[in-house]
Structures are given as structure tokens and as C-alpha cells.
């Protein structure tokens, strides 16, 4: 028990910082680029805008191909690319890159689904005013899709937390690395239990906050 406490006292703070940094960067990248992809997919699929089957299917294929890969396999595949970019892939920075690449297509589909929920009548009314597409997207689509969009961000963060634990299996830092290096390799069951309980608590908190925010912006 004393050894478990000592391990957590010396390593938990840094492990949490690495995890939150990786997840935070990946969430930001995923939301920004995933939203851009979602808008492209939405516009090239929706009959009221600029349907383009070739572009939609090409982008959709790439998005689905990345999403279909289990994260651990994607992580292994990305190691040479990460090594080319930053040199050492077995770092929190390398983990953030891998998580970001996984987050983009994941959030793209989530955001696209939120956009698809917007009522066509509202879009037709906006189009009839002669408003440009950009104004329709940011003035009509986003406000209506905002609750689903926020829930999508929450879902992405929670998924990335789980993925970040897998990043620890290759020694890239975070609470997953703490659990593997100390809890598993050194048979410190207390460390494993502490990491699991901490993850459960963090996920519950994120979900609770996200639900409250989504409820406040629901029209």
C-alpha cells in the first residue's frame, strides 16, 4: 500500500498532465479539421446545396477507412510517420499526433450527423433569402446543430481518453503508461485500480458538464 501511494505521488501528476495535453491537443485538432470535413460532406451530399457524389464518396471513403481501423493498429501504422515528423514517436507529442489523426474522421462523422438533423424547411427559408452558403452554414446550420455538436465534442473527448490509455502501451506517456509500467509490469494492483477509478471519475465529470452545456443551448 505504501509503495502504491509513493508511485502515485511521484508519477500521477505528470501522467495526468501528459494525458490531458494529448487529449486536449487532439480534441482541438479533431474539432477544427473534423468540422471542416463534416461541412464538406454535408454540402456535397445535401440536395439543397452542391451535391457532388464523387467528392462525397471519395472523402467519405478516406474518413471511413481511418475510422474502421482499431486505434492500436492505427497507432502502429502511424509510428513511421510520427517518427518522420518529430523524431521520437514514443513521447506525449507522438501520442498527440496519433490521437489527432484518429480524432479528425471520428468527429467528422459525428458533426455531419448533427448537421443532417437540421430541418430542411429552415434551410430552404435561409436559401430563399439569397444568403450565401457560408452565412447559411454559420447562421442557420450551426445554431440548430449546436446541441448535437457539443455532445459530439464530449463523445470525442471521452473516446480520446480511452485511446490515450492505449498510447501508454507503447510508452508514450500518460496514465496508460503509468498503469502499464507500474501497475502491470511491477504487479502494483493498487496503481491499476487507482487509474481505472480516476478514468471513471473524469469521464463522468466530462459527460455531466457536456450534458449541462448541451441542455442550455438546446432551442
WOPE-V992972 format. One record per residue. RES is the residue in three letters. PSI is psi in degrees with one decimal (NA if undefined). OMEGA is omega in whole degrees, 0 to 359 (NA if undefined). BURIAL is # if it has 16 or more other ideal C-beta (glycine too) atoms within 10 Angstrom, else .. Layout:
# WOPE-V992972
{{RES | PSI | OMEGA | BURIAL} {RES | PSI | OMEGA | BURIAL}}
This chain:
# WOPE-V992972
{{UNK | -43.4 | 180 | .} {UNK | -38.1 | 180 | .} {UNK | -40.6 | 177 | .} {UNK | -45.3 | 179 | #} {UNK | -40.7 | 180 | .} {UNK | -41.8 | 179 | .} {UNK | -46.0 | 180 | #} {UNK | -39.8 | 181 | #} {UNK | -38.0 | 184 | .} {UNK | -26.8 | 190 | .} {UNK | -20.4 | 187 | #} {UNK | -40.8 | 181 | #} {UNK | -48.6 | 180 | .} {UNK | -38.5 | 180 | .} {UNK | -42.3 | 178 | #} {UNK | -42.5 | 179 | .} {UNK | -45.6 | 179 | .} {UNK | -43.0 | 180 | #} {UNK | -48.7 | 182 | #} {UNK | -34.8 | 178 | .} {UNK | -46.9 | 180 | #} {UNK | -47.8 | 182 | #} {UNK | -39.7 | 180 | #} {UNK | -46.9 | 179 | .} {UNK | -46.3 | 182 | #} {UNK | -37.7 | 178 | #} {UNK | -45.3 | 179 | #} {UNK | -49.0 | 180 | .} {UNK | -43.8 | 181 | #} {UNK | -42.2 | 181 | #} {UNK | -43.7 | 182 | #} {UNK | -55.8 | 184 | .} {UNK | -31.8 | 177 | #} {UNK | -38.0 | 177 | #} {UNK | -41.0 | 178 | #} {UNK | -43.8 | 177 | .} {UNK | -39.4 | 180 | #} {UNK | -41.3 | 178 | #} {UNK | -42.6 | 179 | #} {UNK | -45.3 | 179 | #} {UNK | -40.3 | 181 | #} {UNK | -47.7 | 183 | #} {UNK | -36.7 | 182 | #} {UNK | -4.0 | 178 | #} {UNK | -31.7 | 187 | #} {UNK | 134.9 | 184 | #} {UNK | -22.2 | 183 | .} {UNK | -9.1 | 184 | .} {UNK | -114.6 | 183 | #} {UNK | 73.3 | 181 | .} {UNK | 130.6 | 179 | .} {UNK | 98.2 | 187 | .} {UNK | -39.2 | 183 | .} {UNK | -49.7 | 180 | .} {UNK | -44.3 | 182 | .} {UNK | -45.3 | 182 | #} {UNK | -34.4 | 180 | .} {UNK | -47.9 | 179 | .} {UNK | -42.3 | 179 | #} {UNK | -36.7 | 179 | #} {UNK | -45.4 | 180 | .} {UNK | -44.5 | 180 | .} {UNK | -46.9 | 181 | #} {UNK | -34.4 | 181 | .} {UNK | -43.6 | 180 | .} {UNK | -40.8 | 180 | #} {UNK | -29.9 | 184 | .} {UNK | -16.7 | 182 | .} {UNK | 127.9 | 172 | .} {UNK | 140.9 | 188 | .} {UNK | -36.7 | 182 | #} {UNK | -38.5 | 177 | .} {UNK | -43.2 | 177 | .} {UNK | -40.1 | 180 | #} {UNK | -45.2 | 179 | #} {UNK | -41.2 | 180 | .} {UNK | -35.0 | 184 | .} {UNK | -13.1 | 184 | #} {UNK | -47.1 | 178 | .} {UNK | -38.8 | 179 | .} {UNK | -44.4 | 179 | .} {UNK | -39.5 | 178 | #} {UNK | -37.3 | 179 | .} {UNK | -35.0 | 184 | .} {UNK | -49.7 | 187 | .} {UNK | -4.2 | 178 | .} {UNK | -64.9 | 182 | .} {UNK | 110.2 | 181 | .} {UNK | -15.4 | 186 | #} {UNK | 54.7 | 180 | #} {UNK | 165.2 | 175 | #} {UNK | -33.4 | 177 | #} {UNK | -41.6 | 177 | #} {UNK | -39.4 | 177 | #} {UNK | -38.6 | 179 | #} {UNK | -38.1 | 179 | #} {UNK | -46.8 | 180 | #} {UNK | -43.0 | 179 | #} {UNK | -37.5 | 179 | #} {UNK | -43.7 | 180 | #} {UNK | -35.2 | 177 | #} {UNK | -33.2 | 185 | #} {UNK | -34.0 | 186 | #} {UNK | -57.0 | 180 | #} {UNK | -31.6 | 178 | #} {UNK | -51.3 | 182 | #} {UNK | -29.0 | 179 | #} {UNK | -45.5 | 179 | #} {UNK | -37.6 | 179 | #} {UNK | -45.8 | 180 | #} {UNK | -39.2 | 178 | #} {UNK | -41.7 | 178 | #} {UNK | -38.7 | 178 | .} {UNK | -40.5 | 179 | #} {UNK | -37.0 | 182 | #} {UNK | -20.1 | 181 | .} {UNK | -11.7 | 181 | .} {UNK | 133.4 | 183 | #} {UNK | 132.1 | 180 | .} {UNK | -31.1 | 179 | .} {UNK | -40.2 | 178 | .} {UNK | -41.8 | 180 | .} {UNK | -41.5 | 179 | #} {UNK | -38.9 | 178 | .} {UNK | -41.2 | 180 | .} {UNK | -41.2 | 180 | #} {UNK | -36.6 | 182 | .} {UNK | -20.8 | 179 | .} {UNK | -9.6 | 182 | .} {UNK | 12.8 | 180 | .} {UNK | 142.8 | 178 | .} {UNK | 160.2 | 183 | .} {UNK | -42.5 | 181 | .} {UNK | -42.3 | 180 | .} {UNK | -36.2 | 178 | .} {UNK | -43.4 | 181 | #} {UNK | -49.5 | 186 | #} {UNK | -19.1 | 181 | .} {UNK | -21.4 | 182 | .} {UNK | -49.8 | 185 | #} {UNK | -51.6 | 184 | #} {UNK | -47.9 | 180 | #} {UNK | -38.9 | 180 | .} {UNK | -32.7 | 183 | #} {UNK | -2.0 | 188 | #} {UNK | -45.7 | 179 | #} {UNK | -46.8 | 178 | #} {UNK | -34.2 | 178 | #} {UNK | -45.3 | 180 | #} {UNK | -43.0 | 177 | #} {UNK | -32.7 | 177 | #} {UNK | -38.6 | 177 | #} {UNK | -43.1 | 179 | #} {UNK | -45.9 | 179 | #} {UNK | -39.7 | 179 | #} {UNK | -45.0 | 180 | #} {UNK | -45.5 | 181 | #} {UNK | -41.3 | 178 | #} {UNK | -41.3 | 180 | #} {UNK | -32.8 | 175 | #} {UNK | -43.0 | 177 | #} {UNK | -42.2 | 178 | .} {UNK | -36.9 | 182 | #} {UNK | -29.8 | 176 | #} {UNK | -34.6 | 177 | #} {UNK | -32.9 | 177 | #} {UNK | -32.9 | 179 | #} {UNK | -22.1 | 181 | #} {UNK | -20.0 | 177 | .} {UNK | 9.2 | 176 | #} {UNK | 28.6 | 183 | #} {UNK | 11.2 | 176 | #} {UNK | 178.2 | 180 | #} {UNK | -178.9 | 184 | #} {UNK | -24.8 | 175 | #} {UNK | -41.9 | 178 | #} {UNK | -40.1 | 177 | #} {UNK | -44.3 | 180 | #} {UNK | -40.1 | 181 | #} {UNK | -51.1 | 187 | #} {UNK | -40.1 | 185 | #} {UNK | -45.8 | 183 | #} {UNK | -44.3 | 184 | #} {UNK | -55.9 | 185 | .} {UNK | -31.6 | 182 | .} {UNK | 8.3 | 176 | .} {UNK | 35.7 | 176 | .} {UNK | 86.6 | 183 | #} {UNK | -32.7 | 180 | .} {UNK | -35.9 | 178 | #} {UNK | -44.5 | 178 | #} {UNK | -46.1 | 181 | #} {UNK | -43.0 | 180 | .} {UNK | -42.0 | 180 | #} {UNK | -44.6 | 180 | #} {UNK | -47.0 | 180 | .} {UNK | -38.4 | 179 | .} {UNK | -42.5 | 178 | #} {UNK | -43.1 | 179 | #} {UNK | -44.7 | 181 | .} {UNK | -43.3 | 181 | .} {UNK | -43.6 | 179 | #} {UNK | -44.1 | 179 | .} {UNK | -42.0 | 180 | .} {UNK | -46.2 | 180 | .} {UNK | -43.9 | 180 | #} {UNK | -41.6 | 180 | .} {UNK | -47.4 | 180 | .} {UNK | -44.9 | 180 | .} {UNK | -42.8 | 179 | #} {UNK | -40.4 | 180 | .} {UNK | -41.9 | 180 | .} {UNK | -45.2 | 180 | #} {UNK | -37.6 | 179 | #} {UNK | -37.0 | 181 | .} {UNK | -31.0 | 183 | .} {UNK | 0.6 | 178 | .} {UNK | 129.7 | 183 | .} {UNK | NA | NA | .}}
